[in-house]
């Protein structure tokens, strides 16, 4: 004997179908968007002798994310245009930030460097503060450095 599904099961099935449809549409939109966008990579090497703080990076003064200290990387898809990349840093140095332009489909690779001794001191207890700087890297160099990572 056939028993029609309950109202709860029908609603659950309708919700799952709607979720699948929305997910499919979002995936299709996301796949189409990168063709008209550009990508910015922030990355840093694993440096066992420096502080274990995350480096917070900004694009045009807005936080883009934080890069982990253990050889981490961060990618952001952005609209083509002019960008000013900076990094939150305790110390200030010259040439700490980078300015660059991106065309559609282009990638920029920015390496995060740390100079922990730039701000340091102490009498009885020594201290060091992170002084980060950014460097534009050629794509082939950056890809090779990022590929050597174990994770």
PEDAJO-V638184 format. One record per residue. PHI is phi as a letter, one per 20 degrees, with the letter a starting at -180 (NA if undefined). PSI is psi as a letter, one per 20 degrees, with the letter a starting at -180 (none if undefined). NEAR is the number of other C-alpha atoms within 8 Angstrom. Layout:
BEGIN
phi->[PHI,PHI]
psi->[PSI,PSI]
near->[NEAR,NEAR]
END
This chain:
BEGIN
phi->[NA,e,d,f,f,f,f,f,f,f,f,f,f,f,f,f,f,f,f,f,f,f,f,f,f,f,f,f,f,f,f,f,f,f,f,e,d,c,c,d,d,d,b,b,e,f,c,f,e,d,g,e,e,f,d,e,d,c,d,l,n,d,f,e,q,c,d,f,f,e,m,e,b,b,d,c,e,c,f,g,q,e,c,d,d,b,c,f,b,f,e,d,c,f,l,e,d,c,d,b,d,c,e,g,n,e,d,d,d,c,e,e,d,c,d,f,e,f,d,b,r,o,e,e,c,e,b,c,c,f,c,e,b,d,c,f,d,f,g,f,f,f,f,f,f,f,f,f,f,e,c]
psi->[p,p,o,q,q,r,h,g,h,g,g,g,g,h,g,g,g,g,g,g,g,g,g,g,g,g,h,g,h,h,h,h,g,h,h,j,r,r,p,p,p,p,r,q,q,o,n,i,i,r,q,k,q,q,o,p,q,q,p,k,j,p,p,h,a,q,p,q,i,l,k,r,r,p,q,p,p,r,q,q,a,p,q,o,p,r,p,p,q,g,r,p,r,q,k,h,r,q,p,r,q,p,r,p,i,q,q,p,p,p,p,p,q,p,n,h,i,g,o,r,b,q,f,h,p,q,q,q,q,p,o,q,q,q,p,p,q,q,g,h,g,g,h,g,g,h,h,i,q,i,none]
near->[2,3,4,4,6,6,6,6,8,9,8,8,8,8,8,8,8,8,8,8,8,8,8,8,8,8,8,8,8,8,8,8,8,10,9,10,13,16,12,12,12,13,14,13,9,8,8,5,4,7,8,6,6,8,12,11,14,13,11,8,8,6,8,9,8,9,14,10,14,9,11,11,10,10,8,8,9,8,8,11,7,8,10,11,13,14,13,9,8,9,10,7,7,4,6,12,11,11,8,7,8,12,8,10,10,9,10,11,13,12,12,13,9,9,8,12,9,10,11,10,7,7,5,4,5,8,7,10,11,14,15,15,13,14,11,9,10,7,9,6,8,11,8,8,8,8,6,6,7,3,2]
END
